[in-house]
Amino acid sequence: MRKEEITENLNRVHERIVTSCVSCARDPGEVTLLAVSKTRPAQDLRLAFEAGQRDFGENYLQEALEKQVALADLAIIWHFIGPLQSNKTRAVAEHFHWMHSVDRLKIAQRLSAQRPRDMPPLNLCLQVNIDGEASKSGVAPHEAGALAEAVAQLPNLRLRGLMAIPAPRQTAEERQQPFLALASLLAQLRERLPDQPLDTLSMGMSGDMEAAIPCGATVVRIGTDIFGRRE
Ligand SMILES: *Cc1c(COP(=O)(O)O)cnc(C)c1O
């Protein structure tokens, strides 16, 4: 049964979060589990919601909007975590609570301008290309400070922190390197922008969550280990 499967998977992921937190003396309440539901049918999200899951991450705008219609009866917290073209910002501004993948000022400016006035500010993370990979989106680490400063000037947004998708690595120790780098970048931003609510490190996926948590992850983005392998 799909319902039991998803419920058990969620329980196992929660246990892993608790175990990781205990091993590094962190409070498990500081780590939010974001269920990454790209390519999954709306029914899978509904089953996860019934099992207590509230935060869902989507990568593809059109697919996400369709699920939002199908799941309009549920109090889901929607996170956009994929790449976004600037001509598609309006739907994110109007239909999401969080946006994790801002990597240039133009996107942030449009999100701010298009955020409806009767909604709370859009929570925003800057995506950092932490390993400097040519193929990946994200602001370069040395440019993150200037981007954060400019984004912090915009109304209708709350600059919450940083997100990264590191390159794969072999060992547990190597996997911590990029997460430590992202955490230290966030610490620098906090000094530079003391008035901003910079409390979020969105890092760690199914394969590297145990490396991200000791480095300070506050949001782990888990797809495969909740919903199974994607096609
Ligand atoms: C797909 C995706 C995830 C989840 O990856 P899994 O390995 O399936 O846990 C997390 N973050 C982003 C940005 C993704 O695109």
Ligand as a Chemical Component Dictionary entry (heavy atoms), coordinates in Angstrom:
data_LIG
# 
_chem_comp.id                   LIG 
_chem_comp.type                 NON-POLYMER 
_chem_comp.pdbx_formal_charge   0 
_chem_comp.three_letter_code    LIG 
# 
loop_
_chem_comp_atom.comp_id 
_chem_comp_atom.atom_id 
_chem_comp_atom.alt_atom_id 
_chem_comp_atom.type_symbol 
_chem_comp_atom.charge 
_chem_comp_atom.model_Cartn_x 
_chem_comp_atom.model_Cartn_y 
_chem_comp_atom.model_Cartn_z 
_chem_comp_atom.pdbx_ordinal 
LIG C1 C1 C 0 15.365 16.613 -6.541 1  
LIG C2 C2 C 0 15.917 17.581 -5.564 2  
LIG C3 C3 C 0 16.107 17.222 -4.211 3  
LIG C4 C4 C 0 15.822 15.846 -3.654 4  
LIG O1 O1 O 0 16.800 14.926 -4.048 5  
LIG P1 P1 P 0 16.779 13.412 -3.515 6  
LIG O2 O2 O 0 18.144 12.939 -3.806 7  
LIG O3 O3 O 0 15.734 12.701 -4.316 8  
LIG O4 O4 O 0 16.483 13.422 -2.060 9  
LIG C5 C5 C 0 16.566 18.210 -3.337 10 
LIG N1 N1 N 0 16.846 19.456 -3.767 11 
LIG C6 C6 C 0 16.677 19.831 -5.043 12 
LIG C7 C7 C 0 16.978 21.226 -5.433 13 
LIG C8 C8 C 0 16.219 18.904 -5.982 14 
LIG O5 O5 O 0 16.083 19.285 -7.263 15 
# 
loop_
_chem_comp_bond.comp_id 
_chem_comp_bond.atom_id_1 
_chem_comp_bond.atom_id_2 
_chem_comp_bond.value_order 
_chem_comp_bond.pdbx_ordinal 
LIG C1 C2 SING 1  
LIG C2 C3 SING 2  
LIG C2 C8 DOUB 3  
LIG C3 C4 SING 4  
LIG C3 C5 DOUB 5  
LIG C4 O1 SING 6  
LIG O1 P1 SING 7  
LIG P1 O2 DOUB 8  
LIG P1 O3 SING 9  
LIG P1 O4 SING 10 
LIG C5 N1 SING 11 
LIG N1 C6 DOUB 12 
LIG C6 C7 SING 13 
LIG C6 C8 SING 14 
LIG C8 O5 SING 15 
# 
